[in-house]
Amino acid sequence: MQSTRLEKISRLVQKELSEIFRLETAKTHGVIISVSSVRVSSDLSVARVRLSVFPSERGEELLKNINANVRAVRAELAQRTRYQLRRTPELTFFLDDSLDYIEHIDSLLHPDKQ
């Protein structure tokens, strides 16, 4: 169970990353990246970020692009949170495929909807 402080930091990182990705995806029409969840380690050194991408077909491609530019994303996050956080955690990004999983289960349960 996370402490209140870790939860606050997770919410702050999630909010700021959401804004960063919103501004970046505004330049590329037809793509939406949202931050599903952020888990910060107890020593505040690592943040595991789950991203939901629409359309999901471009998820792997965009995740590779984000991971290639993780230093720039972290620098932008550090700039935005410079008054709230002493150190910006290292960021690791993962795809959140829970919506695809739900859609798959739904199609198995209701094959006539296809």
Secondary structure by P-SEA (a helix, b strand, c coil): cccaaaaaaaaaaaaaaaaaaaaaacccccbbbbbccccccccccbbbbbbbbccccaaaaaaaaaaaaaaaaaaaaaaaaccccccccbbbbbbbaaaaaaaaaaaaaccccc
